[in-house]
Amino acid sequence: MFSKREAPWHLVRAGKISIWIAGLFVAVTTVYLLLGRSALLDVEEVKVYGLHHVTLEEVQRQLSFQAGDPLLSVDGDRTSDELERIPWIKSAEIARSWRGLVEVEVSEHVAIALVMTEPQQWALVSTDGAVLTRGLTSPPELPRISGVRAAGVPGSYLARDSAALLALLNAMPSELSRNFSSIRREADGDIVGTLGSSQEVIFGDDERLAAKIIALSAVIEHLEEENRTVNRIDVAVPEVPVVRNG
């Protein structure tokens, strides 16, 4: 005769726990899916913050959702990527709330200079070299970068030969950078700027740009105190700046 042996107690308990966990998982998943498709959890409102150059219509065209869509269908990472395809948008953060509100926080690029796209056409470029616009025939008053490769289409970035000139402008106090009408790379590789007063500033090579800016600021302040004007300020050797006329 064969005797029936009962399963060990710990195996029975483990089996019951596994069944309980599986059931709980199915229940939670079902509730999640039902709520996700429920009108109670739809997108009720979309608020967008931080727009200055970008229009609300441009943002709406890039969104993959709209009011009335399931809230769970809003993919924050995907939406950020879509919005960052707009040339002026540097970054975008998406936040959802169970009240049905989706908030979009946009950070736009800051235009710092102009770079030629073709003769007499100048594109706005940002502090990190992003091309923000197509070529403009009547651009705003910003320093014009020249002696470098032409700017590409909006959304692209300037070539590497613009890096030092952008770094120079970024390192300047805003009140100083606004005084420059142009910054250019000469054929010999030196960086030369022109102030709005037509004074030329010789920066020389790409090295020690911060020290050269400090020297330039000190020279300009000294000249203003003495009520003097000069045609050329040379800060290529920042410890020994030179001013010249003619």
Secondary structure as a PSIPRED ss2 file (coil, helix, strand):
# PSIPRED VFORMAT (PSIPRED V4.0)

   1 M C   1.000  0.000  0.000
   2 F C   1.000  0.000  0.000
   3 S C   1.000  0.000  0.000
   4 K C   1.000  0.000  0.000
   5 R C   1.000  0.000  0.000
   6 E C   1.000  0.000  0.000
   7 A C   1.000  0.000  0.000
   8 P C   1.000  0.000  0.000
   9 W H   0.000  1.000  0.000
  10 H H   0.000  1.000  0.000
  11 L H   0.000  1.000  0.000
  12 V H   0.000  1.000  0.000
  13 R H   0.000  1.000  0.000
  14 A H   0.000  1.000  0.000
  15 G H   0.000  1.000  0.000
  16 K H   0.000  1.000  0.000
  17 I H   0.000  1.000  0.000
  18 S H   0.000  1.000  0.000
  19 I H   0.000  1.000  0.000
  20 W H   0.000  1.000  0.000
  21 I H   0.000  1.000  0.000
  22 A H   0.000  1.000  0.000
  23 G H   0.000  1.000  0.000
  24 L H   0.000  1.000  0.000
  25 F H   0.000  1.000  0.000
  26 V H   0.000  1.000  0.000
  27 A H   0.000  1.000  0.000
  28 V H   0.000  1.000  0.000
  29 T H   0.000  1.000  0.000
  30 T H   0.000  1.000  0.000
  31 V H   0.000  1.000  0.000
  32 Y H   0.000  1.000  0.000
  33 L H   0.000  1.000  0.000
  34 L H   0.000  1.000  0.000
  35 L H   0.000  1.000  0.000
  36 G H   0.000  1.000  0.000
  37 R C   1.000  0.000  0.000
  38 S C   1.000  0.000  0.000
  39 A H   0.000  1.000  0.000
  40 L H   0.000  1.000  0.000
  41 L H   0.000  1.000  0.000
  42 D E   0.000  0.000  1.000
  43 V C   1.000  0.000  0.000
  44 E C   1.000  0.000  0.000
  45 E E   0.000  0.000  1.000
  46 V E   0.000  0.000  1.000
  47 K E   0.000  0.000  1.000
  48 V E   0.000  0.000  1.000
  49 Y E   0.000  0.000  1.000
  50 G C   1.000  0.000  0.000
  51 L C   1.000  0.000  0.000
  52 H C   1.000  0.000  0.000
  53 H C   1.000  0.000  0.000
  54 V C   1.000  0.000  0.000
  55 T C   1.000  0.000  0.000
  56 L H   0.000  1.000  0.000
  57 E H   0.000  1.000  0.000
  58 E H   0.000  1.000  0.000
  59 V H   0.000  1.000  0.000
  60 Q H   0.000  1.000  0.000
  61 R H   0.000  1.000  0.000
  62 Q H   0.000  1.000  0.000
  63 L C   1.000  0.000  0.000
  64 S C   1.000  0.000  0.000
  65 F C   1.000  0.000  0.000
  66 Q C   1.000  0.000  0.000
  67 A C   1.000  0.000  0.000
  68 G C   1.000  0.000  0.000
  69 D C   1.000  0.000  0.000
  70 P E   0.000  0.000  1.000
  71 L H   0.000  1.000  0.000
  72 L H   0.000  1.000  0.000
  73 S H   0.000  1.000  0.000
  74 V C   1.000  0.000  0.000
  75 D C   1.000  0.000  0.000
  76 G H   0.000  1.000  0.000
  77 D H   0.000  1.000  0.000
  78 R H   0.000  1.000  0.000
  79 T H   0.000  1.000  0.000
  80 S H   0.000  1.000  0.000
  81 D H   0.000  1.000  0.000
  82 E H   0.000  1.000  0.000
  83 L H   0.000  1.000  0.000
  84 E C   1.000  0.000  0.000
  85 R C   1.000  0.000  0.000
  86 I C   1.000  0.000  0.000
  87 P C   1.000  0.000  0.000
  88 W C   1.000  0.000  0.000
  89 I E   0.000  0.000  1.000
  90 K E   0.000  0.000  1.000
  91 S E   0.000  0.000  1.000
  92 A E   0.000  0.000  1.000
  93 E E   0.000  0.000  1.000
  94 I E   0.000  0.000  1.000
  95 A E   0.000  0.000  1.000
  96 R E   0.000  0.000  1.000
  97 S C   1.000  0.000  0.000
  98 W C   1.000  0.000  0.000
  99 R C   1.000  0.000  0.000
 100 G C   1.000  0.000  0.000
 101 L E   0.000  0.000  1.000
 102 V E   0.000  0.000  1.000
 103 E E   0.000  0.000  1.000
 104 V E   0.000  0.000  1.000
 105 E E   0.000  0.000  1.000
 106 V E   0.000  0.000  1.000
 107 S E   0.000  0.000  1.000
 108 E E   0.000  0.000  1.000
 109 H C   1.000  0.000  0.000
 110 V C   1.000  0.000  0.000
 111 A E   0.000  0.000  1.000
 112 I E   0.000  0.000  1.000
 113 A E   0.000  0.000  1.000
 114 L E   0.000  0.000  1.000
 115 V E   0.000  0.000  1.000
 116 M E   0.000  0.000  1.000
 117 T E   0.000  0.000  1.000
 118 E E   0.000  0.000  1.000
 119 P C   1.000  0.000  0.000
 120 Q C   1.000  0.000  0.000
 121 Q E   0.000  0.000  1.000
 122 W E   0.000  0.000  1.000
 123 A E   0.000  0.000  1.000
 124 L E   0.000  0.000  1.000
 125 V E   0.000  0.000  1.000
 126 S E   0.000  0.000  1.000
 127 T C   1.000  0.000  0.000
 128 D C   1.000  0.000  0.000
 129 G C   1.000  0.000  0.000
 130 A E   0.000  0.000  1.000
 131 V E   0.000  0.000  1.000
 132 L C   1.000  0.000  0.000
 133 T C   1.000  0.000  0.000
 134 R C   1.000  0.000  0.000
 135 G C   1.000  0.000  0.000
 136 L E   0.000  0.000  1.000
 137 T C   1.000  0.000  0.000
 138 S C   1.000  0.000  0.000
 139 P C   1.000  0.000  0.000
 140 P C   1.000  0.000  0.000
 141 E C   1.000  0.000  0.000
 142 L C   1.000  0.000  0.000
 143 P C   1.000  0.000  0.000
 144 R E   0.000  0.000  1.000
 145 I E   0.000  0.000  1.000
 146 S E   0.000  0.000  1.000
 147 G C   1.000  0.000  0.000
 148 V C   1.000  0.000  0.000
 149 R C   1.000  0.000  0.000
 150 A C   1.000  0.000  0.000
 151 A C   1.000  0.000  0.000
 152 G C   1.000  0.000  0.000
 153 V C   1.000  0.000  0.000
 154 P C   1.000  0.000  0.000
 155 G C   1.000  0.000  0.000
 156 S C   1.000  0.000  0.000
 157 Y E   0.000  0.000  1.000
 158 L C   1.000  0.000  0.000
 159 A C   1.000  0.000  0.000
 160 R H   0.000  1.000  0.000
 161 D H   0.000  1.000  0.000
 162 S H   0.000  1.000  0.000
 163 A H   0.000  1.000  0.000
 164 A H   0.000  1.000  0.000
 165 L H   0.000  1.000  0.000
 166 L H   0.000  1.000  0.000
 167 A H   0.000  1.000  0.000
 168 L H   0.000  1.000  0.000
 169 L H   0.000  1.000  0.000
 170 N H   0.000  1.000  0.000
 171 A H   0.000  1.000  0.000
 172 M C   1.000  0.000  0.000
 173 P C   1.000  0.000  0.000
 174 S H   0.000  1.000  0.000
 175 E H   0.000  1.000  0.000
 176 L H   0.000  1.000  0.000
 177 S H   0.000  1.000  0.000
 178 R C   1.000  0.000  0.000
 179 N C   1.000  0.000  0.000
 180 F E   0.000  0.000  1.000
 181 S E   0.000  0.000  1.000
 182 S E   0.000  0.000  1.000
 183 I E   0.000  0.000  1.000
 184 R E   0.000  0.000  1.000
 185 R E   0.000  0.000  1.000
 186 E C   1.000  0.000  0.000
 187 A C   1.000  0.000  0.000
 188 D C   1.000  0.000  0.000
 189 G C   1.000  0.000  0.000
 190 D C   1.000  0.000  0.000
 191 I E   0.000  0.000  1.000
 192 V E   0.000  0.000  1.000
 193 G E   0.000  0.000  1.000
 194 T E   0.000  0.000  1.000
 195 L E   0.000  0.000  1.000
 196 G C   1.000  0.000  0.000
 197 S C   1.000  0.000  0.000
 198 S C   1.000  0.000  0.000
 199 Q C   1.000  0.000  0.000
 200 E E   0.000  0.000  1.000
 201 V E   0.000  0.000  1.000
 202 I E   0.000  0.000  1.000
 203 F E   0.000  0.000  1.000
 204 G E   0.000  0.000  1.000
 205 D C   1.000  0.000  0.000
 206 D C   1.000  0.000  0.000
 207 E C   1.000  0.000  0.000
 208 R C   1.000  0.000  0.000
 209 L H   0.000  1.000  0.000
 210 A H   0.000  1.000  0.000
 211 A H   0.000  1.000  0.000
 212 K H   0.000  1.000  0.000
 213 I H   0.000  1.000  0.000
 214 I H   0.000  1.000  0.000
 215 A H   0.000  1.000  0.000
 216 L H   0.000  1.000  0.000
 217 S H   0.000  1.000  0.000
 218 A H   0.000  1.000  0.000
 219 V H   0.000  1.000  0.000
 220 I H   0.000  1.000  0.000
 221 E H   0.000  1.000  0.000
 222 H H   0.000  1.000  0.000
 223 L H   0.000  1.000  0.000
 224 E H   0.000  1.000  0.000
 225 E H   0.000  1.000  0.000
 226 E C   1.000  0.000  0.000
 227 N C   1.000  0.000  0.000
 228 R C   1.000  0.000  0.000
 229 T C   1.000  0.000  0.000
 230 V C   1.000  0.000  0.000
 231 N C   1.000  0.000  0.000
 232 R E   0.000  0.000  1.000
 233 I E   0.000  0.000  1.000
 234 D E   0.000  0.000  1.000
 235 V C   1.000  0.000  0.000
 236 A C   1.000  0.000  0.000
 237 V C   1.000  0.000  0.000
 238 P C   1.000  0.000  0.000
 239 E C   1.000  0.000  0.000
 240 V C   1.000  0.000  0.000
 241 P C   1.000  0.000  0.000
 242 V E   0.000  0.000  1.000
 243 V E   0.000  0.000  1.000
 244 R E   0.000  0.000  1.000
 245 N C   1.000  0.000  0.000
 246 G C   1.000  0.000  0.000
